[in-house]
Amino acid sequence: MTTPTAADVLKVAKAEVGTRETRANGRWVNDSKYNKWYGRIPGYGRNGMDYPWCAVWVAWVADKAGAKALYPRTASCAVGVAWFRKAGCFSEYPAIGAQVFFGAGGGTHTGIVYDYDDTWVYTYEGNTSTSGSAEGDGVYARKRLRRDSYVYGYGYPAFAEGIRSADPAWASEVPKPAPKPKPSYAPFPGKGWFRKAPNAALVKAMGKRLVAEGYGSYKVGPGNQWTDADRRAFAWWQKTYSARKHLGWSGSDVDGWPGKTSWDALKVPKG
């Protein structure tokens, strides 16, 4: 199963920009596909369906992005704030993919952060408008002042890859990528091993590394059987490595019989 990322959530959210609710009798009536998805809430008009849907929109986006466990499923912004606080994932600093909350106690309005800088927070929001009207009519991309008193705070979803945040305290808590495994190279088998003309995968692996380093005089191969062709190839490597490192090797140092220093420098992978 693919682990949802902030990018997955933002892709779904962005695709919803431009979606509008139904207008009736001269007003917007909170009749949206998001209300229909969430269902009835007792006490609201139109048989429990005429309720503000900004928080429901966030939950819908999370669900469609496969990230429903990372955001609260609620129609209440205040409940959303409490949900993130209980998880220990609430901050006054923006983060990519964070759920932003507005108004007193964060209970007035909400959306999803897709970017931020020192001055602005860029969001996707449902049940809002860009006309200045307090009555929302659809999904919009918005631009909010970071330090506006209307901005209450941010809930951080627990993305497996961590979250890009402006919070200096949170940065140390973001999971760090697992270190790349160190390459495993074949240990030097001893000079006598080559003199026995071995037939082994290690010989072919050595030949491939020589080709990768620039040797181009194999007429056939490289193959598993140690031959004079391999010895000539390794002599080329000894001279090449000596020149690269200014070692001044000569004579038996470049006779084509591998030694530990030249072998280790070639970094032949284990067979």
Summary of the structure (lengths in Angstrom):
residues: 271
radius of gyration: 31.8
end to end distance: 32.3
largest distance: 98.3
contacts: 798
relative contact order: 0.11
helix: 36%
strand: 18%
